[in-house]
């Protein structure tokens, strides 16, 4: 009976591992974005005119990205907590022969829903990052055949 319960609890634990990997990825992204924000804060004080306007635009974008990454991380942590509750509920159902199967399903459904919202938030942040990080046309030298 215990072995079957452990086997049943393994599927949610694999999702938990995936969530941990995504959190690690987001933490790395957040670190890089925060580093860029610090560089921009120095540039903000040193620029004027059109260059200053460009720095302000990028600061706004970086601020949005930080908020989106933090939101995705929060959603992932709550999703991980729901996975933990799923595993706990599976064990409680087994040991106390309670009819809590619906609770297992509810926690797991909530966990997956939060995971999906976090992934959509991450995708939005990645799209925002790529839309603001364009290579200037003059560097592409499109007029030249190589």
C-alpha positions as CSV (number, residue, x, y, z in Angstrom):
1,X,0.0,0.0,0.0
2,X,2.8,2.4,0.9
3,X,4.7,1.6,-2.3
4,X,1.6,2.3,-4.4
5,X,1.1,5.6,-2.7
6,X,4.7,6.6,-3.3
7,X,4.3,5.6,-7.0
8,X,1.1,7.7,-7.2
9,X,2.8,10.7,-5.6
10,X,5.7,10.6,-8.1
11,X,3.9,12.3,-11.0
12,X,3.3,15.5,-9.0
13,X,6.9,15.4,-7.8
14,X,8.1,15.4,-11.4
15,X,6.1,18.5,-12.0
16,X,7.7,20.0,-8.9
17,X,11.1,19.3,-10.3
18,X,10.1,21.1,-13.6
19,X,8.8,24.1,-11.6
20,X,12.1,24.2,-9.7
21,X,14.0,24.3,-13.0
22,X,11.8,27.1,-14.4
23,X,12.3,29.1,-11.2
24,X,16.0,28.7,-11.6
25,X,15.8,30.0,-15.1
26,X,13.7,32.9,-14.1
27,X,16.0,33.8,-11.2
28,X,18.9,33.9,-13.7
29,X,16.9,36.2,-16.0
30,X,15.9,38.4,-13.1
31,X,19.6,38.8,-12.1
32,X,20.6,39.8,-15.6
33,X,17.7,42.3,-15.9
34,X,18.5,43.8,-12.5
35,X,22.1,44.2,-13.6
36,X,20.9,46.0,-16.7
37,X,18.7,48.2,-14.6
38,X,21.7,49.3,-12.5
39,X,23.7,50.2,-15.6
40,X,20.7,52.2,-17.0
41,X,20.4,54.1,-13.7
42,X,24.0,55.3,-14.1
43,X,23.3,56.2,-17.7
44,X,20.2,58.1,-16.8
45,X,22.2,60.7,-14.9
46,X,24.8,61.0,-17.6
47,X,22.6,61.5,-20.7
48,X,20.5,64.3,-22.3
49,X,18.2,64.8,-25.2
50,X,17.4,61.8,-27.5
51,X,19.9,59.6,-25.8
52,X,18.3,60.3,-22.4
53,X,14.8,59.5,-23.9
54,X,16.1,56.2,-25.2
55,X,17.5,55.4,-21.7
56,X,14.2,56.2,-20.1
57,X,12.3,54.0,-22.6
58,X,14.7,51.1,-21.8
59,X,14.3,51.7,-18.0
60,X,10.5,51.5,-18.4
61,X,10.9,48.2,-20.3
62,X,13.3,46.8,-17.7
63,X,10.9,47.8,-15.0
64,X,8.1,46.0,-16.7
65,X,10.3,42.9,-17.2
66,X,11.2,42.8,-13.5
67,X,7.5,43.0,-12.6
68,X,6.6,40.2,-15.0
69,X,9.4,37.9,-13.9
70,X,8.5,38.5,-10.2
71,X,4.8,37.7,-11.1
72,X,5.8,34.5,-12.9
73,X,8.0,33.4,-9.9
74,X,5.2,34.1,-7.5
75,X,2.8,32.0,-9.6
76,X,5.4,29.2,-9.8
77,X,6.0,29.2,-6.0
78,X,2.3,29.0,-5.3
79,X,2.0,26.2,-7.9
80,X,4.8,24.3,-6.2
81,X,2.9,24.7,-2.9
82,X,-0.2,23.2,-4.5
83,X,1.9,20.3,-5.7
84,X,3.1,19.8,-2.1
85,X,-0.6,19.9,-1.0
86,X,-1.4,17.3,-3.7
87,X,1.2,14.9,-2.4
88,X,0.1,15.5,1.2
89,X,-3.5,14.9,0.2
90,X,-2.5,11.7,-1.6
91,X,-0.8,10.3,1.5
92,X,-3.7,11.4,3.8
93,X,-6.2,9.7,1.5
94,X,-4.1,6.5,1.7
95,X,-3.4,6.4,5.4
96,X,-6.8,7.5,6.7
97,X,-8.9,5.9,4.0
98,X,-10.7,9.2,3.6
99,X,-12.5,10.0,0.4
100,X,-10.2,12.9,-0.5
101,X,-9.5,12.0,-4.1
102,X,-11.4,15.1,-5.2
103,X,-9.0,17.2,-3.1
104,X,-6.0,15.6,-4.8
105,X,-7.5,16.5,-8.1
106,X,-8.4,20.1,-7.0
107,X,-4.8,20.8,-5.7
108,X,-3.2,19.3,-8.9
109,X,-5.6,21.2,-11.2
110,X,-4.8,24.5,-9.3
111,X,-1.1,23.7,-9.6
112,X,-1.2,23.1,-13.3
113,X,-3.4,26.2,-13.9
114,X,-0.9,28.4,-12.0
115,X,2.0,26.8,-13.9
116,X,0.3,27.6,-17.2
117,X,-0.4,31.2,-16.2
118,X,3.3,31.5,-15.1
119,X,4.5,30.2,-18.4
120,X,2.3,32.6,-20.3
121,X,3.7,35.4,-18.1
122,X,7.2,34.2,-18.8
123,X,6.5,34.1,-22.6
124,X,5.2,37.7,-22.4
125,X,8.3,38.8,-20.6
126,X,10.5,37.1,-23.2
127,X,8.6,38.7,-26.1
128,X,8.9,42.1,-24.4
129,X,12.6,41.6,-24.0
130,X,13.1,40.6,-27.7
131,X,10.9,43.5,-28.9
132,X,13.1,46.0,-27.0
133,X,16.4,44.5,-27.9
134,X,16.7,45.2,-31.6
135,X,20.0,45.6,-33.4
136,X,20.3,49.1,-34.9
137,X,19.8,49.1,-38.7
138,X,23.2,50.9,-39.3
139,X,25.0,47.9,-37.7
140,X,23.3,45.4,-40.0
141,X,24.7,47.2,-43.1
142,X,21.8,45.9,-45.1
143,X,23.0,47.8,-48.2
144,X,26.1,45.6,-48.4
145,X,26.2,42.1,-50.0
146,X,28.4,39.7,-48.1
